[in-house]
Amino acid sequence: MMIPFLNLQKINQPYEAAFAEKTKKLFDKGWFILGDEVMQFEHDFARFCRVPFCIGVGNGLDALILIFKAYIALGKLQKGDEVLVPANTYIASILAVIHNDLVPVLVEPDLDSYNLSVASLEEKITDKTKAILMVHLYGQMSEAEDMLRFARERQLLLIEDAAQAHGAVSGDYIAGSLGDAAGFSFYPGKNLGALGDAGAVTTHDALLAEKIRILRNYGSEIKYQNKLLGFNSRLDEIQAAFLNIRLPYLQEDNHLRQIVAHRFLTEITNFKVTLPKVENRAAHVFHLFVVRVADRIDFQAFLLKNDIQTLIHYPIPPHHQKAMTAFRKLVLPVTELIHQEVVSLPMSPVLTEEEVSRIIDVVNRY
């Protein structure tokens, strides 16, 4: 039987009855925008992330866009400022910078962690650099406290793209609490996934939180009175209801992912397969388990022949995308190597021991 890359039906099935009950209550109440479910989620997710403020928004990209937009409104950023961002991230991270007329400076990642390092930032910082967009790729907060120290010493904003890192930790920090602000996505496949698009911003900054609340709602605090040129990016009440059901189980689901990852890391022994370097298995939440293989097309074909689905995150680096012509001439060998070789193995809290054993056996036989 085929082992799917991700079985969302199986992941969400335990919450079906509770969600049906919540949906009935929402219908009966008749309040569908910025209601009690959103307020409850904002309160509970803020507590989960150990911050005073959480603002629910439409999706992860909007979360990042609104953070930058709010900092511009507060006068802490201005058009043309440079933002250091990893070159191997999903394009959404870079789009959030571009859509605010800021300048993304693509920085090569560390080949072991796939994340930014302080050493790589040192090479790219200029007098125009005003912020760092730190992406916790695949679910790991690499060099987090060193990154925070680096930003503070240079008076740079530190913004977290925590779209893949719900519950990840580094030292005393949990994702969403480290920097000045963080953007989260609750896309269905995330560790904490909704049933559609959804996102949030977390922050310690009351002024930033206030600006984002206004910006997400047409620039308005009072209906028909618009203080800012805003957007329509509000966390949907139905999505918030489902997230409220799932949030109490997030830590348990992350632990189950860590158990699967531990087996992969200790039992996959094929020299053709480069395993991820993990700083702390109890701190990494393994949104994805990504390996590198020189001939990944052949590797994927072999696994599929043996009834194991895989995906590639991500097949084309951002600077080679058609939409990013301004960056086409960049030479980023580490980023390009990563994008040529990465393969994501199945990873979820509902993988059975038998399925994990079969994945390990097939990978070792390649």
C-alpha positions in Angstrom: 0.0 0.0 0.0 1.3 3.5 -0.9 2.7 5.6 1.9 1.5 9.1 1.1 3.8 12.1 1.6 1.1 13.6 3.9 -2.2 12.2 4.9 -4.3 15.2 5.9 -7.5 13.2 6.1 -5.9 11.0 8.8 -4.4 14.0 10.6 -7.7 15.9 10.8 -10.1 13.0 11.4 -9.8 13.0 15.2 -11.1 16.6 15.2 -14.1 16.1 12.9 -16.8 15.8 15.5 -15.6 18.7 17.6 -15.3 20.9 14.5 -18.9 19.9 13.4 -20.2 21.0 16.8 -18.2 24.3 16.6 -19.5 25.0 13.1 -23.1 24.5 14.3 -22.6 27.0 17.1 -21.1 29.5 14.6 -24.1 29.1 12.3 -26.5 29.6 15.2 -24.6 32.6 16.5 -24.4 34.3 13.0 -21.1 36.1 13.7 -18.5 35.2 11.1 -15.8 37.9 11.0 -13.5 38.8 13.9 -15.6 37.1 16.5 -15.0 35.1 19.7 -13.1 32.2 18.0 -10.5 34.6 16.5 -10.1 36.4 19.9 -9.8 33.0 21.7 -7.2 31.8 19.2 -5.2 35.1 19.4 -5.2 34.8 23.2 -4.2 31.2 23.3 -1.6 31.3 20.6 0.0 34.3 22.2 0.3 32.4 25.4 1.7 29.4 23.5 4.4 31.6 21.9 5.1 33.4 25.2 4.3 36.8 23.9 1.6 39.4 24.9 0.2 39.9 21.4 -1.1 37.7 18.5 -3.0 39.1 15.6 -4.8 36.7 13.3 -4.5 37.4 9.6 -5.5 35.8 6.3 -2.4 33.8 5.6 1.4 33.5 6.2 2.4 35.8 3.4 0.1 38.5 4.6 1.5 38.1 8.1 5.0 39.0 6.9 3.7 41.8 4.5 1.8 43.4 7.4 4.8 43.3 9.7 6.9 45.2 7.3 4.0 47.5 6.4 3.5 48.3 10.1 7.1 49.1 10.7 7.0 51.5 7.7 3.9 53.1 9.3 5.8 53.4 12.6 8.8 55.0 10.9 11.2 52.2 11.7 11.6 51.2 8.1 11.4 53.2 4.9 11.3 52.3 1.2 14.7 51.3 -0.1 15.9 49.8 3.2 17.7 46.5 2.9 16.4 43.3 4.5 18.7 40.3 4.8 16.8 37.1 3.9 18.0 33.5 3.2 18.4 32.8 -0.5 17.0 29.3 -0.2 13.7 30.1 1.5 10.2 29.8 0.0 9.5 32.8 -2.3 6.9 34.1 0.1 9.6 35.4 2.5 11.1 37.5 -0.3 7.8 38.6 -1.7 6.9 40.1 1.6 10.0 42.3 1.4 9.5 43.3 -2.3 5.8 44.1 -1.8 6.8 46.8 0.7 9.3 48.4 -1.6 12.1 47.2 0.6 15.2 45.6 -0.9 15.8 41.9 -0.2 19.5 40.9 0.1 19.7 37.2 -0.6 22.1 35.5 1.8 23.6 32.0 1.4 22.5 29.6 4.1 24.6 27.3 6.2 24.8 23.9 4.3 24.4 21.9 7.5 21.3 23.6 8.9 19.9 25.2 5.7 19.3 28.3 7.7 21.1 31.7 8.1 24.2 31.9 10.1 25.8 34.9 11.8 28.9 34.4 9.7 26.8 34.6 6.5 25.1 37.8 7.7 28.4 39.5 8.4 29.3 39.3 4.7 26.2 41.0 3.5 25.4 43.8 6.0 25.8 47.4 4.8 24.8 50.8 6.1 21.5 50.3 4.3 20.6 47.1 6.2 17.8 47.7 8.6 16.3 44.3 9.2 16.9 40.5 9.2 14.2 38.1 8.1 15.1 34.9 9.8 13.4 31.8 8.4 13.2 28.7 10.7 13.3 26.4 7.7 11.9 22.9 8.1 11.2 23.5 11.8 14.6 24.4 13.3 15.7 27.6 15.0 19.4 27.6 14.1 21.7 30.0 15.8 18.7 31.8 17.2 20.3 33.5 20.2 23.4 34.4 18.3 21.2 35.9 15.6 19.3 37.9 18.2 22.6 39.2 19.7 23.8 40.1 16.2 20.7 42.1 15.5 20.6 43.9 18.8 24.3 44.9 18.6 23.6 46.5 15.2 20.2 47.9 16.0 18.5 45.8 13.3 15.0 44.6 13.4 14.8 40.8 13.7 11.7 39.3 12.1 10.9 35.6 12.2 9.4 33.7 9.4 8.0 30.9 11.6 5.7 29.4 9.0 7.3 26.0 9.4 8.2 26.2 13.1 5.1 26.1 15.3 6.5 25.1 18.7 10.2 25.0 17.8 12.5 26.2 20.5 16.0 27.5 21.0 17.4 27.9 24.5 14.9 30.1 26.4 13.0 31.1 23.2 10.1 29.5 21.4 9.4 30.4 17.7 7.4 33.6 17.6 9.0 35.1 20.7 12.6 35.6 19.7 12.5 38.6 17.4 10.7 41.9 17.2 7.8 40.1 15.4 7.0 36.8 13.7 4.8 35.6 10.9 3.0 32.3 11.1 1.2 30.3 8.4 -1.6 27.8 9.3 -1.8 26.4 5.7 -3.4 22.9 6.0 -0.1 21.0 5.8 1.7 22.9 8.6 2.3 21.4 12.1 -0.7 23.5 13.2 -2.8 23.5 10.1 -6.2 25.0 9.4 -8.7 23.8 6.8 -7.7 26.6 4.4 -5.5 29.7 4.4 -4.8 31.3 7.7 -2.0 33.2 9.4 -0.9 35.2 12.4 1.6 37.7 13.7 3.1 37.5 17.2 5.0 40.2 18.9 6.1 41.8 22.2 5.5 45.3 20.8 2.1 46.9 21.6 2.5 49.7 19.0 3.3 47.2 16.3 0.3 45.0 17.3 -2.0 48.0 17.2 -0.8 49.0 13.7 -1.3 45.4 12.4 -4.8 45.1 13.8 -5.7 48.3 12.0 -3.9 47.4 8.7 -5.5 43.9 8.5 -9.0 45.5 8.6 -9.0 48.1 5.8 -6.9 50.4 7.9 -9.8 50.9 10.3 -10.4 50.7 14.0 -13.9 52.1 13.8 -16.1 51.0 11.0 -16.1 53.4 8.0 -13.3 55.4 9.6 -9.9 54.6 7.9 -6.7 55.7 9.6 -4.3 53.9 7.3 -4.2 52.5 3.7 -5.0 49.0 4.9 -5.9 45.5 3.6 -8.5 42.9 4.0 -6.6 40.2 5.8 -8.5 38.8 8.7 -8.2 35.4 10.2 -11.5 33.7 9.3 -13.8 32.8 12.2 -14.3 29.2 10.9 -10.5 28.6 10.5 -9.9 30.1 14.0 -12.5 27.6 15.4 -10.6 24.7 13.9 -7.2 26.0 15.1 -8.7 26.4 18.6 -9.5 22.7 18.5 -6.1 21.6 17.3 -3.8 23.9 19.3 -4.0 21.9 22.5 -2.6 18.9 20.7 0.3 20.7 18.9 3.0 19.8 21.4 2.0 16.1 21.3 2.0 16.1 17.5 5.4 17.7 17.5 6.7 15.0 19.9 5.4 12.3 17.5 7.2 14.0 14.7 10.4 14.0 16.7 10.1 10.3 17.4 9.8 9.6 13.6 12.8 11.9 12.9 14.9 10.2 15.6 14.4 6.9 13.8 15.2 8.4 10.4 18.4 10.0 11.8 19.6 6.9 13.6 18.5 4.1 11.2 19.0 5.5 7.7 22.6 4.5 6.9 22.8 4.8 3.1 25.9 6.8 2.3 24.2 8.2 -0.8 21.7 10.0 1.4 22.8 13.1 3.3 20.7 13.4 6.4 19.9 16.8 8.0 22.2 18.1 10.7 20.0 18.7 13.8 21.3 20.8 16.7 18.8 19.5 19.2 16.2 16.9 18.3 13.9 17.9 21.2 13.9 21.5 19.9 13.3 20.8 16.1 9.6 20.3 15.3 10.3 18.6 11.9 7.7 20.2 9.7 9.7 18.5 7.0 12.3 15.9 7.0 14.6 16.8 4.2 17.5 14.8 2.9 19.9 15.4 0.0 20.6 13.0 -2.8 22.9 13.7 -5.8 20.5 12.0 -8.3 17.2 12.8 -6.6 15.1 12.0 -9.7 16.4 8.4 -9.6 16.0 8.4 -5.8 12.4 9.6 -6.0 11.6 7.1 -8.8 13.0 4.2 -6.7 10.9 5.2 -3.6 7.8 5.6 -5.7 8.3 2.2 -7.3 8.3 1.0 -3.7 5.1 2.8 -2.9 6.6 5.8 -1.0 5.7 9.3 -2.0 8.1 12.2 -1.7 8.1 15.9 -2.5 10.7 18.5 -3.2 10.9 21.6 -1.0 11.8 23.5 -3.2 12.8 22.6 -6.8 13.7 26.1 -8.1 15.6 28.6 -6.0 13.9 32.0 -5.8 16.6 33.8 -7.8 15.9 31.5 -10.7 12.2 32.1 -10.7 10.7 33.9 -13.7 9.1 36.5 -11.4 12.6 37.3 -9.9 14.4 38.6 -13.0 16.2 41.3 -11.0 18.1 38.5 -9.1 18.7 36.2 -12.1 22.4 37.1 -12.3 23.2 36.2 -8.7 25.6 33.3 -8.2 24.6 31.4 -5.1 26.3 28.0 -5.2 25.2 26.7 -1.8 21.5 27.6 -2.5 21.7 26.1 -6.0 23.2 22.9 -4.6 20.4 22.6 -2.0 17.7 23.1 -4.6 19.2 20.5 -6.9 19.5 17.8 -4.3 16.8 18.1 -1.6 14.0 15.5 -1.2 11.4 15.5 1.5 10.5 12.1 3.0 7.1 11.5 4.5 6.8 13.2 7.9 3.7 13.5 10.1 2.4 12.6 13.5 0.2 9.9 12.0 2.9 7.7 10.4 2.8 4.2 11.9 5.9 2.4 13.2 5.5 -0.1 10.3 5.4 2.8 7.7 8.5 4.4 9.3 10.3 1.0 9.2 9.4 0.5 5.5 10.6 4.0 4.6 13.9 3.4 6.3 14.3 0.0 4.7 13.6 1.3 1.2 15.9 4.3 1.6 18.7 2.1 2.8 18.2 -0.2 -0.2 18.6 2.6 -2.7 
